[in-house]
Amino acid sequence: MAVPGPAVAERSCWTVRTPGPIGTGPLARVRRPEPVPGPGELLLDVEACGVCRTDLHLAEGDLPPHRPGTVPGHEIVGRVAAAGDGTGRFRVGDRVGGAWLRGTCGSCRYCRAGRENLCPRSVYTGWDADGGFAETAVVPEDFAYGLPDEQDAAHLAPLLCAGIIGYRSLRRSVLPEGGRLGIYGFGASAHLAAQVALAEGATVHVLTRSASARALALELGAASAGDAYDRPPEPLDSAILFAPVGDLVPVALEALDRAGTLAIAGIHLSDVPVLNYQRHLFQERDLRSVTSNTREDGREFLALARRIGIRVTVSPYPLSAADRALADLAADRVRGAAVLVPG
């Protein structure tokens, strides 16, 4: 008679089964063996994981999967449960954050120049490796962030992508001191970037199709909040497009003052209509994209968020409702940031 081996620990998680419209059920809830941290890696017991629009793009196939059956989620807050060989920054029990940027080559000309977000061999959590829509997750220690113990995990999670990429987008928009900023779309990332801009003395105008998002913008101190296609009440020095809607590019460009800058924050954007040079680009208006972030962006933003007491508005969901959270995000039913909470 065969002697049964030791029981294999398992975890509950969600995977992208068949990418497609959210109504087709692209996610599947499964059980998988507990991952083991390799050299330089940390195993986290997940306390919370934010739900990012990038997760929606992956589920729906706007971003082609890099591997089959990947666990999405890259705004991970957890406690270190185990550490692989060669680690040392964190110990078991420490609270750690795992984010979108998971690894870079460290040797290409972009990495050497401090622009690791442009590394051609960069890899990403929830795209190239399993992420945080799970009870446990593995993150590389070199790309992890130390997080405060006293804050609620659900309110920390959105800072790890929505916050960091919003911060980079704000810097890419070249907002002058005391400038006028337009924000198109007002979800998880935008409501955090707006608070940084306000804390730095900007006037913020929000333009979004969601009535509840407009109300939140005004609560947070925006000078105005209108529909996505409305004209702001004054010319803009800078604008950030968070909505993945290419039709809004000429709208936002036309709202800029001379020498204004539009930064496009998303990893995916629908097609941009034909631009009219005189209306949209002349008088030295700039159009810029935003590609991921560097670890320095993350460190700067997390320190700034703590210093200004940034207010994170969250809509919590149990881990078992990850598919519903993505559906609500797709339908603009989420106020602030959706966050999954295991257990």
Buried (B, 14 or more C-beta within 10 A) or exposed (E): EEEEEEEEEEBBBBBBBEBEEBEEEBBEBBEBEBBEBEEBBBBBBBBBBBBBBBBBBBBBBBBEBEEEEBBBBBBBBBBBBBBBEEBEEBEEEBBBBBBBBBBBBEEBEBBEEEBBBBBEEBBBBBBBBBBBBBBBBBBBBBBBBEBEEEBBBBBBBBBBBBBBBBBBBBBBBBBBEEBBBBBBBBBBBBBBBBBBBBBBEBBBBBBBBBEBBBEBBEEBEBBBBBEBEBBBEBBBBBBBBBBBBBBBBBBBBBBBBEEBBBBBBBBEBBEBEEBEEEEBBEEEBBBEBBEBBBBEBBEBBBEBBEEEEBEBBBBBBEBEBBBBBBBBBBEBBBBBBBBBBBE
